[in-house]
Amino acid sequence: MVDRLVNSEANARRISMVENCFGSSGQPLAVPGRVLVGEGVLTKVCRKRPKARQFFLFNDILVYGNIVINKKKYNKQHIIPLEEVKLESLEDEGQLRNGWLIRTASKSFAVYAATSTEKQEWMAHINKCIGDLLRKSGKKAIAEHAAVWVPDAEAAVCMHCKKNQFTVLNRRHHCRKCGAVVCGPCSNKRYLLPNQSSKPLRVCLNCYDELSRQKAQQMNNSHSYKTSQIVPPADSSGEEDSDDDDENNRSGQSFSETPLEQPKFYRDDVNSRNR
């Protein structure tokens, strides 16, 4: 049981090791009541291509980072509160097998395990942690989650106008509402999506129109309706996926090149094998 691990020396040692692997670039992870439930390498679908990422499952957060030196050094630490997480299983498709979506209010993405058994283990442990956390806090699961970005390679032309081809000069953009890959003219509007950013974000024209209609309806066509949340797309703030900033280290390996080690889980109250 996780409760038995809370004050154990083994748990404190594991968390300390994780902190040391991230070094000064990571946030402190040792807080009262936190337990490291499991860890392992998963393949995450990034904007440009699938890449290996190290994941750490705690009883209240999910942490992942880029692999610089396996089991020794990670960077670009991401921390996801489990209260925001919803999992959705994915059907196997081609080389991408044993996958599921990790959906949150601010960011959603797909990950893949090495085997179907490991997929089941990961999903069971994560869902158990989410259920325990929500039950103890008395909170309800959030209803709205960010869209999963369509990978660049899946769109040779704009998914909105179906005409503009992407080149070095005509670059791809992602709609922050639906995740579609669109050209500049088809995403020249911005809209405030509070769950994702405090600044207005780039959205495609379809989503902009739909969001504007919803806002107008909420305001009951009141004359007080303002467009102060709409601004021109001066820069691409938040446009890039930070997971793609590692082209020169081994964490940039492609899906087929990356050997995935078996994950380790430290709790014993989910029906899975312990290692």
Backbone as CSV, one residue per row, in Angstrom:
resi,resn,N_x,N_y,N_z,CA_x,CA_y,CA_z,C_x,C_y,C_z
1,MET,0.838,-1.196,0.000,0.000,0.000,0.000,0.875,1.249,0.000
2,VAL,0.410,2.289,-0.689,1.165,3.540,-0.743,1.339,4.127,0.648
3,ASP,0.308,4.017,1.506,0.393,4.595,2.847,1.567,4.030,3.630
4,ARG,1.910,2.760,3.359,3.021,2.150,4.076,4.364,2.692,3.609
5,LEU,4.395,3.299,2.424,5.651,3.803,1.878,5.927,5.255,2.242
6,VAL,4.911,5.971,2.759,5.019,7.416,2.959,6.247,7.803,3.756
7,ASN,6.440,7.191,4.904,7.543,7.588,5.785,8.717,6.607,5.741
8,SER,8.766,5.775,4.708,9.829,4.777,4.650,11.133,5.383,4.143
9,GLU,12.242,4.804,4.597,13.545,5.263,4.138,13.724,4.978,2.650
10,ALA,13.177,3.865,2.194,13.315,3.506,0.772,12.664,4.553,-0.122
11,ASN,11.474,5.025,0.275,10.783,6.042,-0.515,11.561,7.350,-0.526
12,ALA,12.068,7.762,0.645,12.853,8.998,0.725,14.106,8.900,-0.132
13,ARG,14.730,7.735,-0.140,15.938,7.541,-0.937,15.630,7.610,-2.436
14,ARG,14.521,6.992,-2.845,14.146,7.016,-4.266,13.867,8.440,-4.736
15,ILE,13.111,9.201,-3.933,12.786,10.574,-4.322,14.046,11.422,-4.392
16,SER,14.951,11.223,-3.462,16.215,11.966,-3.473,17.010,11.658,-4.730
17,MET,16.995,10.405,-5.157,17.720,10.020,-6.373,17.122,10.703,-7.600
18,VAL,15.783,10.799,-7.637,15.124,11.471,-8.765,15.522,12.941,-8.800
19,GLU,15.499,13.597,-7.640,15.904,14.998,-7.563,17.341,15.181,-8.036
20,ASN,18.217,14.286,-7.636,19.621,14.390,-8.037,19.803,14.206,-9.532
21,CYS,18.990,13.352,-10.133,19.103,13.115,-11.578,18.710,14.360,-12.382
22,PHE,17.776,15.154,-11.866,17.386,16.391,-12.540,18.316,17.547,-12.182
23,GLY,19.002,17.435,-11.049,19.943,18.469,-10.660,19.269,19.808,-10.402
24,SER,20.025,20.868,-10.618,19.524,22.217,-10.333,18.439,22.655,-11.304
25,SER,18.294,21.955,-12.431,17.278,22.336,-13.417,15.884,21.885,-13.013
26,GLY,15.789,20.977,-12.035,14.488,20.472,-11.615,13.994,21.106,-10.336
27,GLN,12.708,20.950,-10.077,12.106,21.452,-8.843,12.238,20.408,-7.734
28,PRO,12.263,20.840,-6.465,12.284,19.878,-5.350,11.041,18.999,-5.384
29,LEU,11.211,17.717,-5.120,10.107,16.770,-5.217,9.723,16.160,-3.872
30,ALA,10.580,16.301,-2.878,10.315,15.714,-1.566,9.396,16.626,-0.748
31,VAL,8.129,16.231,-0.632,7.167,16.958,0.197,6.463,15.942,1.086
32,PRO,5.946,16.365,2.241,5.271,15.436,3.147,4.130,14.694,2.451
33,GLY,4.088,13.385,2.658,3.008,12.576,2.109,3.221,12.100,0.691
34,ARG,4.274,12.538,0.025,4.507,12.146,-1.376,5.241,10.808,-1.453
35,VAL,4.784,9.966,-2.357,5.373,8.645,-2.539,5.708,8.435,-4.009
36,LEU,6.882,7.897,-4.280,7.239,7.510,-5.644,6.642,6.133,-5.892
37,VAL,5.655,6.065,-6.781,4.915,4.837,-7.038,5.606,3.978,-8.089
38,GLY,6.180,4.615,-9.103,6.833,3.853,-10.160,7.604,4.754,-11.094
39,GLU,8.425,4.122,-11.950,9.231,4.878,-12.904,9.565,4.010,-14.102
40,GLY,9.846,4.663,-15.217,10.222,3.926,-16.413,10.282,4.822,-17.625
41,VAL,10.741,4.265,-18.733,10.863,5.003,-19.986,9.650,4.719,-20.865
42,LEU,9.029,5.776,-21.355,7.933,5.672,-22.306,8.292,6.480,-23.550
43,THR,7.706,6.110,-24.672,7.896,6.887,-25.890,6.783,7.917,-25.989
44,LYS,7.154,9.179,-25.990,6.191,10.275,-26.057,6.137,10.813,-27.487
45,VAL,4.934,11.021,-27.993,4.771,11.603,-29.327,4.946,13.108,-29.213
46,CYS,6.062,13.600,-29.722,6.340,15.030,-29.724,5.941,15.623,-31.070
47,ARG,6.142,16.917,-31.197,5.684,17.604,-32.398,6.361,17.077,-33.664
48,LYS,7.665,16.809,-33.579,8.399,16.401,-34.773,8.491,14.892,-34.949
49,ARG,8.661,14.154,-33.848,8.708,12.706,-33.938,8.614,12.104,-32.540
50,PRO,8.285,10.814,-32.441,8.240,10.162,-31.123,9.639,10.090,-30.518
51,LYS,9.714,10.318,-29.188,11.003,10.313,-28.503,10.878,9.661,-27.133
52,ALA,11.974,9.062,-26.674,12.001,8.429,-25.363,12.035,9.487,-24.272
53,ARG,11.220,9.298,-23.241,11.189,10.196,-22.100,11.144,9.360,-20.817
54,GLN,11.810,9.845,-19.788,11.777,9.175,-18.489,10.587,9.698,-17.702
55,PHE,9.746,8.788,-17.221,8.555,9.151,-16.446,8.681,8.652,-15.007
56,PHE,8.213,9.492,-14.084,8.156,9.137,-12.671,6.727,9.366,-12.187
57,LEU,6.104,8.314,-11.684,4.741,8.418,-11.158,4.785,8.511,-9.646
58,PHE,4.296,9.630,-9.121,4.124,9.810,-7.684,2.637,9.677,-7.361
59,ASN,2.299,9.630,-6.080,0.894,9.480,-5.717,0.079,10.744,-5.947
60,ASP,0.737,11.880,-6.273,-0.008,13.114,-6.513,0.405,13.848,-7.789
61,ILE,1.528,13.474,-8.386,2.001,14.136,-9.600,2.615,13.112,-10.544
62,LEU,2.694,13.499,-11.820,3.411,12.723,-12.831,4.534,13.617,-13.346
63,VAL,5.753,13.124,-13.307,6.928,13.900,-13.711,7.603,13.207,-14.886
64,TYR,8.007,13.985,-15.886,8.801,13.393,-16.963,9.862,14.376,-17.425
65,GLY,10.881,13.833,-18.076,11.971,14.676,-18.544,12.730,14.025,-19.678
66,ASN,13.571,14.820,-20.331,14.424,14.321,-21.405,15.570,13.503,-20.820
67,ILE,15.940,12.457,-21.514,17.025,11.595,-21.057,18.345,12.111,-21.606
68,VAL,19.220,12.553,-20.721,20.566,12.973,-21.119,21.523,11.798,-20.944
69,ILE,21.541,11.235,-19.724,22.267,10.001,-19.441,21.318,9.110,-18.648
70,ASN,20.959,7.962,-19.205,19.940,7.121,-18.587,20.293,6.761,-17.148
71,LYS,19.321,6.957,-16.248,19.426,6.675,-14.817,20.408,7.593,-14.084
72,LYS,20.961,8.568,-14.788,21.927,9.459,-14.156,21.584,10.935,-14.317
73,LYS,21.086,11.318,-15.498,20.840,12.739,-15.719,19.647,12.940,-16.649
74,TYR,18.710,13.803,-16.209,17.552,14.193,-17.013,17.432,15.709,-16.981
75,ASN,16.799,16.284,-18.001,16.536,17.727,-17.995,15.143,18.001,-18.532
76,LYS,14.808,19.285,-18.641,13.484,19.731,-19.090,12.374,19.023,-18.304
77,GLN,12.426,19.206,-16.997,11.462,18.563,-16.112,10.052,19.120,-16.311
78,HIS,9.081,18.233,-16.441,7.667,18.609,-16.533,6.931,17.955,-15.369
79,ILE,6.099,18.726,-14.673,5.338,18.212,-13.540,3.847,18.389,-13.812
80,ILE,3.108,17.293,-13.749,1.677,17.307,-14.039,0.902,16.871,-12.798
81,PRO,0.063,17.736,-12.211,-0.778,17.321,-11.073,-1.755,16.235,-11.512
82,LEU,-1.812,15.144,-10.790,-2.673,14.033,-11.188,-4.150,14.373,-11.108
83,GLU,-4.505,15.385,-10.313,-5.909,15.792,-10.226,-6.439,16.261,-11.576
84,GLU,-5.532,16.688,-12.464,-5.935,17.194,-13.772,-5.933,16.120,-14.857
85,VAL,-5.425,14.936,-14.552,-5.153,13.943,-15.582,-6.353,13.046,-15.877
86,LYS,-6.522,12.785,-17.165,-7.473,11.779,-17.634,-6.751,10.921,-18.674
87,LEU,-6.886,9.604,-18.575,-6.241,8.698,-19.514,-7.249,8.160,-20.522
88,GLU,-6.788,7.993,-21.763,-7.617,7.395,-22.810,-6.767,6.413,-23.590
89,SER,-7.196,5.170,-23.653,-6.445,4.147,-24.375,-6.494,4.400,-25.875
90,LEU,-5.399,4.071,-26.573,-5.307,4.229,-28.025,-5.239,2.865,-28.697
91,GLU,-5.852,2.764,-29.861,-5.749,1.546,-30.661,-4.355,1.474,-31.290
92,ASP,-3.850,0.257,-31.450,-2.554,0.073,-32.110,-2.649,0.490,-33.564
93,GLU,-1.620,1.187,-34.020,-1.606,1.648,-35.412,-0.176,1.618,-35.934
94,GLY,0.102,0.672,-36.832,1.426,0.574,-37.426,2.489,0.303,-36.381
95,GLN,3.527,1.121,-36.405,4.641,0.958,-35.479,4.311,1.461,-34.075
96,LEU,3.324,2.325,-33.970,2.934,2.880,-32.673,1.913,1.958,-32.014
97,ARG,2.360,1.227,-31.007,1.521,0.246,-30.338,1.600,0.430,-28.827
98,ASN,0.584,-0.074,-28.137,0.539,-0.049,-26.669,0.543,1.385,-26.129
99,GLY,-0.302,2.221,-26.713,-0.307,3.632,-26.341,-1.577,4.094,-25.656
100,TRP,-1.490,5.267,-25.065,-2.650,5.915,-24.447,-2.410,7.417,-24.413
101,LEU,-3.484,8.176,-24.246,-3.396,9.624,-24.128,-3.331,10.029,-22.665
102,ILE,-2.474,10.995,-22.375,-2.448,11.658,-21.075,-3.013,13.049,-21.303
103,ARG,-4.227,13.275,-20.839,-4.924,14.527,-21.103,-4.971,15.373,-19.826
104,THR,-4.621,16.665,-19.962,-4.722,17.607,-18.859,-5.345,18.893,-19.384
105,ALA,-5.637,19.813,-18.486,-6.260,21.068,-18.896,-5.326,21.908,-19.756
106,SER,-4.030,21.828,-19.503,-3.085,22.698,-20.204,-2.344,22.022,-21.349
107,LYS,-2.212,20.690,-21.319,-1.468,19.995,-22.355,-1.898,18.536,-22.400
108,SER,-2.018,17.990,-23.606,-2.374,16.588,-23.776,-1.441,15.961,-24.803
109,PHE,-1.077,14.702,-24.579,-0.148,14.048,-25.499,-0.292,12.531,-25.392
110,ALA,0.291,11.828,-26.371,0.242,10.372,-26.411,1.576,9.783,-25.971
111,VAL,1.516,8.657,-25.283,2.716,7.920,-24.908,2.511,6.453,-25.263
112,TYR,3.636,5.742,-25.424,3.591,4.332,-25.800,4.546,3.530,-24.939
113,ALA,4.086,2.356,-24.493,4.913,1.438,-23.719,5.475,0.366,-24.646
114,ALA,6.421,-0.419,-24.118,7.070,-1.445,-24.939,6.155,-2.637,-25.198
115,THR,5.287,-2.968,-24.239,4.408,-4.123,-24.368,3.010,-3.774,-23.879
116,SER,2.050,-4.618,-24.237,0.673,-4.387,-23.793,0.552,-4.563,-22.282
117,THR,1.338,-5.469,-21.706,1.314,-5.662,-20.260,1.788,-4.410,-19.533
118,GLU,2.869,-3.807,-20.033,3.376,-2.596,-19.402,2.400,-1.437,-19.566
119,LYS,1.715,-1.377,-20.708,0.675,-0.359,-20.883,-0.402,-0.527,-19.818
120,GLN,-0.862,-1.760,-19.613,-1.901,-2.013,-18.625,-1.423,-1.643,-17.226
121,GLU,-0.160,-1.950,-16.924,0.384,-1.614,-15.610,0.427,-0.105,-15.392
122,TRP,0.982,0.605,-16.380,1.069,2.060,-16.258,-0.315,2.672,-16.061
123,MET,-1.255,2.290,-16.916,-2.585,2.884,-16.838,-3.276,2.538,-15.523
124,ALA,-3.111,1.298,-15.049,-3.754,0.892,-13.791,-3.189,1.676,-12.616
125,HIS,-1.866,1.829,-12.576,-1.247,2.555,-11.466,-1.601,4.041,-11.499
126,ILE,-1.573,4.646,-12.676,-1.914,6.068,-12.771,-3.370,6.294,-12.371
127,ASN,-4.270,5.467,-12.903,-5.688,5.630,-12.576,-5.951,5.389,-11.093
128,LYS,-5.223,4.447,-10.490,-5.389,4.198,-9.049,-4.949,5.423,-8.251
129,CYS,-3.840,6.032,-8.647,-3.370,7.239,-7.952,-4.364,8.386,-8.107
130,ILE,-4.912,8.547,-9.313,-5.891,9.609,-9.553,-7.129,9.385,-8.687
131,GLY,-7.633,8.154,-8.674,-8.820,7.854,-7.885,-8.610,8.091,-6.404
132,ASP,-7.454,7.641,-5.889,-7.159,7.843,-4.466,-7.063,9.328,-4.140
133,LEU,-6.405,10.075,-5.019,-6.197,11.502,-4.782,-7.520,12.258,-4.769
134,LEU,-8.383,11.992,-5.741,-9.673,12.678,-5.810,-10.569,12.288,-4.638
135,ARG,-10.502,11.043,-4.244,-11.334,10.595,-3.111,-10.903,11.278,-1.814
136,LYS,-9.601,11.390,-1.607,-9.110,12.014,-0.377,-9.365,13.522,-0.356
137,SER,-9.261,14.154,-1.526,-9.428,15.612,-1.584,-10.888,16.029,-1.671
138,GLY,-11.744,15.098,-2.096,-13.161,15.420,-2.272,-13.443,16.207,-3.535
139,LYS,-12.429,16.361,-4.391,-12.602,17.110,-5.636,-13.162,16.213,-6.739
140,LYS,-13.683,16.856,-7.772,-14.171,16.144,-8.942,-13.168,16.271,-10.080
141,ALA,-13.143,15.279,-10.932,-12.250,15.323,-12.086,-12.647,16.473,-13.002
142,ILE,-11.654,17.157,-13.573,-11.967,18.272,-14.464,-12.598,17.750,-15.749
143,ALA,-13.458,18.570,-16.345,-14.217,18.129,-17.517,-13.568,18.519,-18.836
144,GLU,-12.785,19.600,-18.844,-12.219,20.104,-20.105,-10.715,19.878,-20.146
145,HIS,-10.244,19.314,-21.257,-8.826,19.027,-21.418,-8.302,19.633,-22.711
146,ALA,-7.006,19.922,-22.716,-6.375,20.489,-23.913,-6.374,19.461,-25.041
147,ALA,-6.382,19.968,-26.266,-6.353,19.093,-27.437,-4.970,18.482,-27.607
148,VAL,-4.937,17.291,-28.190,-3.665,16.652,-28.532,-3.194,17.223,-29.865
149,TRP,-1.954,17.691,-29.918,-1.427,18.255,-31.157,-1.228,17.175,-32.218
150,VAL,-1.652,17.473,-33.432,-1.368,16.594,-34.566,0.124,16.721,-34.897
151,PRO,0.875,15.617,-34.989,2.304,15.709,-35.327,2.532,16.380,-36.677
152,ASP,3.616,17.118,-36.786,3.931,17.839,-38.024,3.908,16.933,-39.250
153,ALA,4.458,15.720,-39.105,4.608,14.821,-40.251,3.274,14.361,-40.825
154,GLU,2.203,14.510,-40.071,0.895,14.048,-40.535,0.149,15.105,-41.338
155,ALA,0.768,16.262,-41.546,0.091,17.334,-42.298,1.073,17.987,-43.266
156,ALA,0.980,17.619,-44.538,1.816,18.244,-45.566,1.207,19.558,-46.035
157,VAL,-0.124,19.683,-45.871,-0.826,20.916,-46.227,-1.671,21.354,-45.037
158,CYS,-2.086,22.596,-45.047,-2.906,23.152,-43.970,-4.191,22.345,-43.798
159,MET,-4.506,21.967,-42.574,-5.696,21.181,-42.298,-6.961,22.029,-42.293
160,HIS,-6.805,23.354,-42.412,-7.969,24.244,-42.444,-8.374,24.572,-43.879
161,CYS,-7.468,25.172,-44.637,-7.808,25.570,-46.005,-7.567,24.461,-47.022
162,LYS,-6.777,23.446,-46.663,-6.461,22.309,-47.536,-5.681,22.721,-48.779
163,LYS,-5.091,23.911,-48.756,-4.409,24.413,-49.950,-2.930,24.701,-49.698
164,ASN,-2.636,25.482,-48.685,-1.259,25.905,-48.448,-0.368,24.739,-48.047
165,GLN,0.687,24.516,-48.852,1.662,23.490,-48.520,2.729,24.067,-47.603
166,PHE,3.207,23.248,-46.689,4.210,23.714,-45.741,5.607,23.561,-46.317
167,THR,6.385,24.625,-46.177,7.764,24.651,-46.648,8.622,25.289,-45.553
168,VAL,9.885,25.505,-45.869,10.776,26.167,-44.920,10.273,27.573,-44.612
169,LEU,9.723,28.235,-45.628,9.224,29.594,-45.443,7.785,29.615,-44.933
170,ASN,6.975,28.695,-45.411,5.570,28.624,-44.986,5.471,27.592,-43.870
171,ARG,5.710,28.024,-42.641,5.848,27.098,-41.522,4.509,26.654,-40.948
172,ARG,4.577,25.558,-40.235,3.403,25.000,-39.579,3.105,25.729,-38.263
173,HIS,1.818,25.789,-37.938,1.379,26.278,-36.633,0.349,25.300,-36.100
174,HIS,0.180,25.305,-34.784,-0.824,24.441,-34.171,-1.904,25.276,-33.509
175,CYS,-3.152,24.927,-33.802,-4.278,25.558,-33.111,-4.288,25.054,-31.677
176,ARG,-4.328,25.978,-30.715,-4.292,25.593,-29.316,-5.627,25.043,-28.810
177,LYS,-6.676,25.210,-29.591,-7.980,24.705,-29.176,-8.241,23.288,-29.687
178,CYS,-7.949,23.031,-30.981,-8.257,21.720,-31.561,-7.014,20.894,-31.855
179,GLY,-5.825,21.510,-31.871,-4.596,20.775,-32.113,-4.238,20.579,-33.568
180,ALA,-5.030,21.129,-34.499,-4.776,20.941,-35.924,-3.532,21.703,-36.383
181,VAL,-2.893,21.190,-37.449,-1.745,21.856,-38.057,-2.281,22.794,-39.132
182,VAL,-1.993,24.083,-38.994,-2.567,25.074,-39.902,-1.504,26.075,-40.351
183,CYS,-1.804,26.757,-41.443,-0.885,27.764,-41.968,-1.101,29.093,-41.233
184,GLY,-0.224,30.050,-41.491,-0.317,31.351,-40.834,-1.628,32.077,-41.083
185,PRO,-2.055,32.227,-42.353,-3.316,32.936,-42.620,-4.530,32.277,-41.977
186,CYS,-4.481,30.950,-41.817,-5.619,30.240,-41.217,-5.542,30.188,-39.694
187,SER,-4.524,30.838,-39.126,-4.414,30.887,-37.665,-3.925,32.262,-37.232
188,ASN,-4.467,33.296,-37.894,-4.019,34.665,-37.601,-4.849,35.340,-36.512
189,LYS,-5.567,34.544,-35.737,-6.321,35.062,-34.595,-5.787,34.431,-33.316
190,ARG,-5.988,35.137,-32.220,-5.632,34.602,-30.907,-6.823,34.724,-29.970
191,TYR,-6.881,33.795,-29.027,-7.996,33.791,-28.088,-7.478,33.352,-26.715
192,LEU,-8.054,33.929,-25.687,-7.622,33.591,-24.339,-8.203,32.241,-23.919
193,LEU,-7.318,31.294,-23.662,-7.695,29.974,-23.156,-7.088,29.856,-21.753
194,PRO,-7.811,30.252,-20.729,-7.256,30.398,-19.373,-6.579,29.146,-18.826
195,ASN,-7.079,27.966,-19.211,-6.481,26.742,-18.689,-5.084,26.482,-19.248
196,GLN,-4.773,27.125,-20.382,-3.485,26.874,-21.018,-2.486,28.002,-20.823
197,SER,-2.951,29.233,-20.728,-2.028,30.353,-20.611,-2.765,31.598,-20.131
198,SER,-2.002,32.510,-19.557,-2.577,33.792,-19.142,-2.588,34.774,-20.308
199,LYS,-1.989,34.377,-21.435,-1.955,35.227,-22.631,-2.798,34.589,-23.736
200,PRO,-3.389,35.389,-24.610,-4.137,34.833,-25.746,-3.229,33.961,-26.611
201,LEU,-3.763,32.840,-27.078,-2.995,31.878,-27.853,-3.517,31.756,-29.279
202,ARG,-2.659,31.288,-30.158,-3.024,31.107,-31.563,-4.095,30.026,-31.703
203,VAL,-5.149,30.335,-32.443,-6.195,29.359,-32.743,-6.531,29.441,-34.226
204,CYS,-7.063,28.347,-34.772,-7.461,28.364,-36.173,-8.749,29.175,-36.321
205,LEU,-9.080,29.528,-37.568,-10.254,30.369,-37.801,-11.548,29.688,-37.384
206,ASN,-11.631,28.357,-37.561,-12.847,27.638,-37.158,-13.058,27.735,-35.651
207,CYS,-11.984,27.477,-34.899,-12.097,27.532,-33.438,-12.338,28.958,-32.954
208,TYR,-11.716,29.923,-33.615,-11.921,31.324,-33.248,-13.394,31.699,-33.403
209,ASP,-13.986,31.305,-34.522,-15.403,31.616,-34.747,-16.292,30.927,-33.712
210,GLU,-15.993,29.663,-33.425,-16.804,28.914,-32.472,-16.668,29.482,-31.069
211,LEU,-15.441,29.811,-30.668,-15.218,30.404,-29.345,-15.909,31.752,-29.221
212,SER,-15.865,32.536,-30.294,-16.517,33.846,-30.278,-18.025,33.706,-30.145
213,ARG,-18.597,32.711,-30.841,-20.045,32.477,-30.739,-20.424,32.060,-29.322
214,GLN,-19.620,31.174,-28.740,-19.910,30.730,-27.381,-19.840,31.887,-26.393
215,LYS,-18.849,32.740,-26.579,-18.709,33.891,-25.686,-19.896,34.837,-25.829
216,ALA,-20.308,35.057,-27.062,-21.444,35.951,-27.299,-22.717,35.400,-26.666
217,GLN,-22.890,34.080,-26.751,-24.073,33.473,-26.150,-24.032,33.592,-24.635
218,GLN,-22.844,33.408,-24.055,-22.709,33.512,-22.608,-23.024,34.915,-22.114
219,MET,-22.708,35.883,-22.943,-22.971,37.273,-22.565,-24.385,37.705,-22.932
220,ASN,-25.159,36.756,-23.472,-26.551,37.044,-23.836,-26.670,38.266,-24.740
221,ASN,-25.735,38.323,-25.691,-25.740,39.412,-26.663,-25.723,40.793,-25.992
222,SER,-25.166,40.840,-24.787,-25.097,42.101,-24.062,-24.159,43.079,-24.748
223,HIS,-24.461,44.348,-24.667,-23.596,45.370,-25.243,-22.263,45.463,-24.500
224,SER,-22.186,44.780,-23.350,-20.939,44.813,-22.590,-19.904,43.849,-23.151
225,TYR,-20.320,43.040,-24.128,-19.371,42.099,-24.722,-18.220,42.862,-25.375
226,LYS,-17.023,42.475,-25.019,-15.836,43.134,-25.551,-14.908,42.111,-26.181
227,THR,-14.071,42.600,-27.044,-13.105,41.722,-27.708,-11.706,41.959,-27.191
228,SER,-11.603,42.389,-25.939,-10.287,42.697,-25.385,-9.405,41.461,-25.289
229,GLN,-10.020,40.254,-25.345,-9.223,39.046,-25.237,-8.631,38.648,-26.589
230,ILE,-8.987,39.374,-27.652,-8.512,39.034,-28.982,-7.426,40.015,-29.382
231,VAL,-6.253,39.480,-29.739,-5.146,40.342,-30.133,-4.489,39.771,-31.365
232,PRO,-3.791,40.588,-32.149,-3.105,40.072,-33.310,-1.937,39.167,-32.926
233,PRO,-1.599,38.196,-33.764,-0.537,37.242,-33.449,0.841,37.831,-33.661
234,ALA,1.291,38.649,-32.746,2.572,39.330,-32.910,3.739,38.370,-32.879
235,ASP,3.718,37.403,-31.947,4.793,36.422,-31.902,4.172,35.053,-31.662
236,SER,5.005,34.044,-31.660,4.491,32.688,-31.491,4.707,32.228,-30.054
237,SER,4.296,33.037,-29.088,4.466,32.714,-27.671,3.872,31.347,-27.368
238,GLY,4.724,30.476,-26.840,4.263,29.140,-26.502,4.028,28.266,-27.703
239,GLU,4.482,28.670,-28.883,4.168,27.931,-30.095,4.928,26.613,-30.192
240,GLU,6.154,26.596,-29.703,6.967,25.397,-29.852,6.718,24.413,-28.720
241,ASP,6.890,23.136,-29.031,6.845,22.093,-28.018,8.252,21.951,-27.455
242,SER,8.443,22.246,-26.168,9.788,22.247,-25.596,10.440,20.881,-25.669
243,ASP,9.655,19.818,-25.868,10.238,18.488,-25.984,11.011,18.309,-27.272
244,ASP,10.891,19.244,-28.194,11.606,19.137,-29.463,12.908,19.912,-29.473
245,ASP,13.341,20.416,-28.340,14.558,21.220,-28.274,15.788,20.399,-27.941
246,ASP,15.813,19.133,-28.337,16.926,18.281,-27.928,17.432,17.445,-29.101
247,GLU,17.516,18.056,-30.261,17.854,17.307,-31.452,19.242,16.678,-31.403
248,ASN,20.138,17.177,-30.552,21.517,16.708,-30.592,21.885,15.731,-29.487
249,ASN,20.912,15.337,-28.625,21.274,14.338,-27.624,20.476,13.069,-27.836
250,ARG,20.804,12.029,-27.085,20.264,10.706,-27.350,18.765,10.608,-27.109
251,SER,18.185,11.564,-26.365,16.744,11.531,-26.152,15.986,11.903,-27.409
252,GLY,16.719,12.284,-28.459,16.076,12.577,-29.724,15.986,11.369,-30.630
253,GLN,16.285,10.171,-30.100,16.196,8.973,-30.911,14.770,8.754,-31.397
254,SER,14.645,8.142,-32.560,13.322,7.859,-33.095,12.704,6.684,-32.357
255,PHE,11.420,6.455,-32.604,10.683,5.394,-31.917,11.342,4.043,-32.130
256,SER,11.729,3.730,-33.366,12.276,2.419,-33.677,13.667,2.215,-33.105
257,GLU,14.396,3.287,-32.812,15.769,3.181,-32.334,15.861,3.107,-30.816
258,THR,14.766,3.374,-30.120,14.833,3.552,-28.678,14.422,2.285,-27.936
259,PRO,15.355,1.622,-27.238,14.982,0.466,-26.422,14.332,0.939,-25.125
260,LEU,13.170,0.394,-24.807,12.459,0.806,-23.598,12.682,-0.222,-22.502
261,GLU,13.206,0.223,-21.363,13.423,-0.674,-20.246,12.110,-0.943,-19.529
262,GLN,12.051,-2.080,-18.830,10.853,-2.401,-18.075,10.666,-1.399,-16.935
263,PRO,9.459,-0.942,-16.723,9.206,0.009,-15.621,9.272,-0.699,-14.279
264,LYS,9.443,0.082,-13.230,9.445,-0.439,-11.867,8.325,0.237,-11.093
265,PHE,7.513,-0.557,-10.398,6.444,-0.016,-9.566,6.665,-0.479,-8.133
266,TYR,6.433,0.442,-7.184,6.776,0.175,-5.800,5.568,-0.074,-4.907
267,ARG,4.391,0.090,-5.441,3.203,-0.174,-4.628,2.728,-1.589,-4.915
268,ASP,1.950,-2.154,-4.017,1.534,-3.556,-4.184,0.015,-3.727,-4.109
269,ASP,-0.736,-2.632,-4.279,-2.189,-2.729,-4.161,-2.891,-2.645,-5.500
270,VAL,-2.135,-2.801,-6.615,-2.717,-2.911,-7.939,-2.308,-4.259,-8.493
271,ASN,-3.182,-4.925,-9.181,-2.873,-6.252,-9.700,-1.861,-6.194,-10.809
272,SER,-0.594,-6.218,-10.429,0.486,-6.208,-11.410,1.698,-6.836,-10.762
273,ARG,2.657,-7.199,-11.562,3.861,-7.811,-11.010,4.770,-6.732,-10.451
274,ASN,5.385,-6.987,-9.327,6.360,-6.054,-8.749,7.750,-6.524,-9.114
275,ARG,8.614,-5.542,-9.318,9.971,-5.892,-9.708,10.920,-5.421,-8.627
